[in-house]
Amino acid sequence: MLKKTALPAESNAHEPRLYRVVADRIQELIRNENIAAGERLPSERDLATKLSVSRASLREALIALELGGVIEVRGGSGVYVSELPEPAETDLPEAGPGPFEVLSARRLIESEIAAIAARVATDSAIDAILQAVVEMEKHHANYSSNEQADRNFHLAIARATGNSALVGSLNYLWDQRGRLWHKLKEHFQTEELRQETLKDHRRILEAIAAHDPAAARKAMRAHLERVTRTFSRG
């Protein structure tokens, strides 16, 4: 029987990332329940219950295992075992923070960045934010161009605060969007989500242009919460 051990708290950089711990437990489950290559895993809901983890943590772990070649995620069908190498041989992605850790940090930091920007942004700073919105709307169907315009939008808001430390912090968080993030986005990004993101950005821009810190904070938080919900629930 699979042991439901408590997941370790990540108190320092030497401890494994949560998604790696969950990924190891999924591999243990596959071995213990003799799920062969080509067979389907239980549903995400059932797996989360069986392993006593959140859907977000489970989803990060599944994406990591997909990148490592252990499983295959088939949209609309489920998750299937590809092959099960020995745990030490599994090529999991980089040991940086997982996508939901980054989103959580961004909700905390960027909501306040938006509020500060609404208080102090100059006309030229607001124009730079507007230009990023226009570029994202123009290139929303092109992944790489859209990704860069999205980053430019958020960085333009940080620059509008006049605080270079905040700009540096935001740059760091965006640089954490590695293989896990992009694979997660590949699975769950939709045209509806892209359109909602454009609307969110317009609302954030309007609040900053109106110099309304409370509205800017609320709009940024709502945007990042919506992205989190979409990627964690599918």
N, C-alpha and C positions, 0 to 999 in steps of 0.2 A: 504493500500500500504506500502511496506517495505521502511523505510526511509534510504536514502544513507547518513548517517552521516559520518563525517571525522573520520578516525581511529586515536586514540590518539598516540602521540609520547611516546616512553618508556624512560622517563627522569629519572626515579628512580626505585628501585627494588620493590616498593610497587604498581606500576601500573601493570595491567595484561599484560601478554605476547601477542604479536600480534596474534598468532595463536588461543589463547583463545577468543580474541575479535571476530575474524572471525568465530570461531566455534559457538559462541553465536548467531551471525547473521545468520548463516546457519540454526540453530534450529528455530530462529524466522521466517525465510522464510518458513520452513517446516510447521510451525503452521499456518502462515498467508495464505499459498496457499493450506492448507488442504491436504498435501501429506501424504497418509496413509502408515502404515507399509506394506512392500512388494512392494511398488511402487518405481519407478526409479526417481532419481533426474535429473534435467537438466544436460547436459554435463559440464565438467569442464570449457570449454571455455565460455559457456553461463552463468554459475554460476559466474565466475570471472568478466564478463561484468556486470551482474546484481548487484553484490555486490561492484563493482568498486575496486577490489583488484587484486594483481598479481597472476599468476598461482602458484608461489612458496608458497605464503602465504595461498592460498586456499588449496593447497595440504597438507600442514602441518595441517591445521584445519580439513580436512577430515580424515587424519590419526588419529588425536586426538579423533575425534568423533567415529571412528571405534574402537579404544581402549576402549572408554567409552561405547560401545555397542549400540550406537545410529544408526549407519549406517553399511552397509556391502559393501565393495569394491570387486566387482567381476571382475577379470581380463578379458578384452576383451568384457565385457558386460556393465559395468557402476557401478554407486553407487546407492544402494537401502536403503530405510529406514527400519531399524530393529524395533525400537520402539523409542518413544520420551518421556523420563522421564522429570520431571520438571527440569528447568535449574539448580537449586540448588543441584539436586540429581545426575547430570551427573558426572560420575567419570572420569574426564579428567586426562591425565598423568601429571607428575611432572612439576612444574612451572619453569623449567630451560630454557635456550635459545633454540630456535628451531633449527632444523638441518641446515637450510639455514643461520641462524645467525652464527652458528659454522663454516660452510664452508667459509663464508665471512671473518671471523676473521682468519681462517687458511690460506686463500689466501694471506692475508696481511702479516701475521707473518712468515709463512713457506717459502714463496718465498725468504725473506731476510735471513732466517736461512740457506736455501740451498746455497745462494750466499756466506755467511760467511764461511760455511763449505768448499766450493770450494776453498776459499783462504787459510784456515789454517789447513785443515784435514791432519792428519798424515797417514802413511801407515796402521797402526793398526786400525785407525778409519774407513778408507775406507774398510778394510777387514770386519769390523763389519757390515757396510752397505751392502756389497756384501752378507754376510751370511744371512742377513734378506731377501734379494731378492731371494736367493736360497731356503730358507724355504718357502717363499710365493709361489714360483713356484711349489715346491714339494707338498704343501698342498692346492692348489688353489680350489680344489673341496670340501674341508672340511671347513664348515663355521667358526667354533670356532677356528681351527688352523690357517686358513687364516686370520681371524680378528686379532689374536695375532701377526702373522708375519707382517701384515700390520702396526700395531702399533709399533712393534720393528724396522721396516724400518724407519719410520718417527722419532722415538726417537733416533735411531743411528745417523741420520743426525744432530739432535739437539746436541747430545753429542759430535759430531765431531767439533762443534764450540768452545768447551771448556768453555762454559758459562752455569753455572748451573741454572741461572734464566730463560734462554730460555728453558732449559729442563723442568723446573717446569711449565712454561707457557704452553708448549705443552702437558704435562701430564694433566693439568687442562682441556684443550680443548678436549682431547680424553675422559676424564671422563664425559663430557657432552653428549656423544653419548648414550642417554638413550632409553627409550621405543619408543619414536617417531622416532628416527633415525633408530632403528633396524626394525621397522615395515615398514618404508619407503623403506629401503634397501631390505626387503623381497619382496615387491611388484615390485621393479624396477631393482633389481640386475639381470643381465643376464650373460650367459657364455661369450657373446661378451664383456660386460663391464669388466668382470674379466680379459679377455685376454688383453684388452686395458690398464687396470691398470698395468698389468705385463710389458707391453711395456713402459708405462710411467715411471715406476720405473727404468727400465734399462736405459732409457735416462737420468734420474736424476743422477743415479749412474755414468754413463759415463762422464757427465759434471763435477761432483765433482772430480772424479778420474783424469780428465784432468786439474783440477785446473782452471776451466773456470767459474768465478762467474756469468757473464751475461747469459751464457747458462744454468747454474744450476737454476738461478732465473726464466728464461723463461720456462724451463721444468717443474718446480714445479707449477708455476702458470697455465700453460696449463693443467696439470694433474687435479688440483682442479677445474678449470673452466669446464673441461669436465664432472667431476662427478656432479657438480652443474647443468649443462645443462641436463644431463641424468635424474637426480632425479626430476627436475622441469618440464620437458616436457614429460617424460615417453617414 
